[in-house]
């Protein structure tokens, strides 16, 4: 005949179950947080790597083009009617003159339908009139401004994300005293 009051208290097994449930919930929240942070860090690393790669590619293209053709005459050409300034390497092969030009122009007929500026390379003979379409696109580039002082070639470039790079090269064999 115990009096009619129910016992107020929790069994140890119920407290243990609640504690385990709280620990599992905390683990799930922290795991989700760490995965989210790791994904963001990974994305930032990939974006940074991509930007560095684009910068290296655009500078390497210009350096390689000039070094490969440095035996010819290196000069700057202005095509005012096209709005283009080109870095031009003139080579004479047994009386036949060829022009290798690097320039920045907008691709008017892109495959994806969105015209964007690119670094172009054109290799034409003396008999062929220069047009923007006579070259092929190398990489996206907002601007390319070459200049020559003495034997020093300077090329200022801006990538599609706005990163600016400047190349300064000594022209070894190709003359270019301007």
Beta strands, then each sheet from edge to edge (+ up, - down):
strand 1: 73-79
strand 2: 84-93
strand 3: 96-106
strand 4: 117-125
strand 5: 136-140
strand 6: 143-149
strand 7: 152-158
strand 8: 164-170
sheet 1: 1+ 2- 3+ 4- 5+
sheet 2: 6+ 7- 8+
end
